[in-house]
Amino acid sequence: MMRSWPLIAAMFLALGGLSAVAGYEMAPPRAAQWHEIAWPFPRDGWPAGRAFRCGAAECGTDVEVYLRPKLGFCNCDSGVADDDEVDRVSDVDMISPRFAPLKAGDVIDVAGMLGRIRAYDVEMRGGMRTAIGIAVSHRCNLMAVAAQGGGEAARVRRAVLTFLQSQEIKNWAVVAMEGR
């Protein structure tokens, strides 16, 4: 019995190490891993927003997020009412005009603003990508968020939501939605 004790201890250590590695691999990316990039889209009727990128090494897949307020653009009474509205206002069409929803969207809260989130397949020059569209409102103002990444929708969505929950982005969104 005494000889098997070191073997049992070694097995527990190995399992613990593997669990730590698996936990690290599945952990969502932290906001500090995101880097601001230039707004990549041409000018339209709204001011340019902010754009951020997280590489595959940091986020498990490459992801870019584009967000901007659209002041005075939202229905003051109902906010973001349905998935059709997310399709129209979230700026996914700026990533590619050829996008198709993967399924019905979900209700979401970003920085205390309610709205909806929806995942899409988008056809791009380099092939198919995953896109995430988010539209949330505060009073009569809308925050449009579009993201695209090279990976499964759940992974891209998790990376985007982790980013949006960072204190820096929450603070910026609240100020931007007030028009300051």
C-alpha positions in Angstrom: 0.0 0.0 0.0 2.9 2.4 0.8 4.3 2.0 -2.8 1.0 3.1 -4.4 0.8 6.4 -2.5 3.4 8.3 -4.7 1.6 7.0 -7.8 -1.8 8.3 -6.5 -0.3 11.6 -5.5 1.3 12.0 -9.0 -2.1 11.2 -10.6 -3.8 13.9 -8.6 -1.2 16.4 -9.5 -1.5 15.6 -13.2 -5.3 15.9 -13.0 -5.0 19.2 -11.3 -2.6 20.5 -13.9 -4.8 19.4 -16.7 -7.9 21.0 -15.1 -6.0 24.3 -14.8 -5.0 24.2 -18.4 -8.6 23.4 -19.5 -9.9 26.2 -17.3 -7.5 28.6 -18.8 -8.3 27.5 -22.4 -12.1 28.0 -21.7 -11.8 31.2 -19.8 -13.3 34.2 -21.6 -11.0 37.0 -22.7 -10.4 40.0 -20.4 -11.0 43.5 -21.7 -7.3 44.3 -21.3 -6.6 42.0 -24.2 -8.5 44.2 -26.6 -6.7 46.9 -28.6 -8.4 50.0 -30.2 -8.2 50.1 -34.0 -9.3 52.7 -36.6 -13.0 52.8 -37.5 -12.9 50.6 -40.7 -16.1 51.7 -42.4 -16.9 54.6 -44.8 -18.8 57.6 -43.4 -22.5 57.4 -43.4 -25.3 59.3 -41.7 -23.9 58.6 -38.2 -20.6 59.6 -36.7 -17.8 57.0 -36.7 -17.7 54.9 -33.6 -15.0 53.0 -31.8 -13.5 49.7 -33.0 -11.5 47.1 -31.1 -9.6 43.9 -31.9 -8.6 40.9 -29.9 -6.3 38.3 -31.5 -6.7 34.6 -31.6 -3.9 34.1 -29.0 -5.8 36.2 -26.5 -9.4 35.5 -27.3 -9.3 32.0 -28.7 -10.3 33.4 -32.1 -9.8 36.7 -33.8 -12.6 39.1 -33.0 -13.3 42.8 -34.0 -16.0 44.9 -32.3 -17.5 48.1 -33.7 -19.7 50.2 -31.5 -21.3 53.6 -31.8 -24.2 55.6 -30.4 -27.0 56.7 -32.6 -28.6 59.5 -30.7 -32.3 60.1 -31.2 -32.6 57.0 -33.3 -34.5 54.6 -31.0 -38.2 54.3 -30.3 -38.5 56.2 -27.0 -41.4 54.0 -25.7 -40.5 50.4 -26.7 -36.7 50.6 -27.2 -35.3 47.7 -29.3 -38.4 45.7 -29.9 -37.5 42.7 -32.0 -34.8 40.8 -34.1 -35.8 42.7 -37.3 -34.7 45.9 -35.6 -31.4 44.3 -34.6 -30.9 43.3 -38.2 -31.6 46.9 -39.4 -29.7 49.0 -36.9 -26.8 47.0 -35.4 -24.4 47.8 -38.3 -23.9 44.1 -39.2 -24.6 45.2 -42.8 -21.4 47.3 -42.7 -19.4 44.2 -42.1 -21.0 42.6 -45.1 -24.3 43.2 -46.9 -24.6 39.4 -47.2 -25.6 38.2 -43.7 -28.0 35.6 -42.5 -29.2 35.1 -38.9 -28.3 31.8 -37.3 -31.4 31.8 -35.0 -33.7 34.0 -33.1 -32.0 36.6 -30.9 -32.0 37.1 -27.1 -32.8 39.9 -24.7 -29.6 41.5 -23.3 -28.4 44.1 -20.9 -25.3 46.1 -21.7 -24.2 48.7 -19.2 -27.8 48.9 -17.8 -29.3 49.4 -21.3 -31.8 46.8 -22.5 -31.9 45.4 -26.0 -31.3 42.4 -28.1 -28.4 40.3 -29.4 -28.3 38.1 -32.5 -25.7 35.9 -34.2 -25.2 35.7 -38.0 -23.2 34.1 -40.7 -21.6 36.7 -42.9 -20.1 36.2 -46.3 -16.8 38.1 -46.7 -14.0 38.2 -49.2 -12.0 35.6 -47.3 -14.9 33.3 -46.7 -17.7 32.9 -44.1 -17.3 34.5 -40.7 -19.5 34.8 -37.6 -21.1 38.1 -36.8 -22.8 39.4 -33.7 -25.3 42.2 -33.8 -26.4 44.1 -30.7 -28.8 46.9 -30.3 -29.5 48.4 -26.9 -31.3 51.6 -25.9 -31.4 54.3 -23.3 -34.2 56.8 -23.5 -34.5 57.7 -27.2 -30.9 56.7 -28.0 -29.5 53.5 -29.5 -26.1 51.9 -29.0 -25.3 49.8 -32.1 -22.7 47.1 -31.7 -21.5 44.8 -34.5 -18.7 42.2 -34.2 -17.1 39.7 -36.5 -14.8 36.8 -35.8 -13.4 33.6 -37.2 -15.0 31.0 -35.0 -18.2 29.5 -33.7 -20.9 31.9 -32.8 -20.8 31.0 -29.1 -17.1 31.8 -28.8 -17.4 35.1 -30.6 -20.5 36.1 -28.6 -18.7 35.2 -25.3 -15.7 37.3 -26.3 -17.9 40.3 -27.3 -20.0 40.2 -24.1 -16.9 40.0 -21.9 -15.5 43.0 -23.7 -18.8 45.0 -23.3 -18.9 44.2 -19.6 -15.5 45.9 -19.0 -15.7 49.0 -16.8 -13.9 51.1 -19.4 -16.5 50.3 -22.1 -19.5 50.6 -19.7 -18.3 54.1 -18.7 -17.7 55.1 -22.3 -21.2 53.8 -23.4 -23.0 55.7 -20.6 -21.3 59.0 -21.5 -21.7 58.4 -25.3 -25.4 57.7 -24.9 -25.9 61.0 -23.0 -24.4 62.8 -26.0 -21.3 64.1 -24.1 
